[in-house]
Amino acid sequence: MTGLSWTSLQVLEGSGEISTGEYEMLLLPLAGSCSVSCGDQTFELTGRVDVFAGPTDFAYLPAGSTIRIDGHGRFALPGARAEARLPFRYGSVSDVAIEFRGAGNCSRLIRNFCMSTTFEADKLLACEVITPGGNWSSYPPHKHDQDRPGQESVLEEIYYFELGRSGMGYMRVYSSDNRPVNVLAEVRTGDVVNVPYGWHGPAMAVPGYDMYYLNVMAGPGDRHWLICDDPAHAWIRGTWETQNIDPRLVT
């Protein structure tokens, strides 16, 4: 399933040079560290051991730039087709906003490192989600494929997955209108699921294997993440009021 017009994602191993073209991007260490240069500026990214070790610092890469990356590791480059050019910038790990969402076996941890309230960009929205083994996230199923001011925004989305212990998980995407989508995919480390439209979720972490995914979102409108739950499953949110957050996320 492709059909993406606003979002992009690359994963780079080791050092290299890239041109961002019409896309603003982030350089996000998945494992390892690096220096990143744009023009006469260079930032040192401390990075992390792996995506389960905690959040990381990152760099914002402007559209229309040539970027040099020198380091050892694996680096994600989430992007969005930009209409404005913002400056090359450093994103500190200390500024990454952490959110706990859901409860019980729907508990997950969100790292809101590049959302509209946490980091400035033109179109790009990005966050990381950690789901402990046996839990469900991106649940209840939801969508953001209609322009309904104050209620729902039009955003494409990319899910990039990594699984602990070389494990597996599952991802569901299905139609919200007359545009056909019907995906139930097994996902492993390095797999990507594109969501140009439609209901999406749950992302299922099978027992024994923690799940990480990077969400990359962008669309034609203002930079707001506004979602609509599938009415058939929206009641699930009400059950969280009597449950605790999974202790594996808070210890």
HELIX and SHEET records of a PDB file:
HELIX    1   1 VAL A   93  ASP A   95  5                                   3    
HELIX    2   2 GLY A  104  CYS A  106  5                                   3    
HELIX    3   3 GLY A  164  SER A  166  5                                   3    
HELIX    4   4 ILE A  236  THR A  239  1                                   4    
HELIX    5   5 TRP A  240  THR A  242  5                                   3    
HELIX    6   6 PRO A  247  LEU A  249  5                                   3    
SHEET    1   A 3 THR A   7  GLU A  13  0                                        
SHEET    2   A 3 THR A  66  ARG A  81 -1                                        
SHEET    3   A 3 GLY A  16  SER A  19 -1                                        
SHEET    1   B 4 THR A   7  GLU A  13  0                                        
SHEET    2   B 4 THR A  66  ARG A  81 -1                                        
SHEET    3   B 4 TYR A  23  CYS A  38 -1                                        
SHEET    4   B 4 GLN A  41  ARG A  48 -1                                        
SHEET    1   C 5 THR A   7  GLU A  13  0                                        
SHEET    2   C 5 THR A  66  ARG A  81 -1                                        
SHEET    3   C 5 TYR A  23  CYS A  38 -1                                        
SHEET    4   C 5 PHE A  58  LEU A  61 -1                                        
SHEET    5   C 5 ARG A  89  GLY A  91 -1                                        
SHEET    1   D 6 ALA A  97  ARG A 101  0                                        
SHEET    2   D 6 ARG A 108  CYS A 114 -1                                        
SHEET    3   D 6 LEU A 125  THR A 131 -1                                        
SHEET    4   D 6 MET A 211  ALA A 218 -1                                        
SHEET    5   D 6 GLU A 156  LEU A 163 -1                                        
SHEET    6   D 6 VAL A 192  VAL A 195 -1                                        
SHEET    1   E 4 TRP A 136  SER A 137  0                                        
SHEET    2   E 4 TRP A 199  ALA A 205 -1                                        
SHEET    3   E 4 GLY A 169  TYR A 174 -1                                        
SHEET    4   E 4 ASN A 182  VAL A 187 -1                                        
SHEET    1   F 2 HIS A 142  LYS A 143  0                                        
SHEET    2   F 2 CYS A 228  ASP A 229 -1                                        
END                                                                             
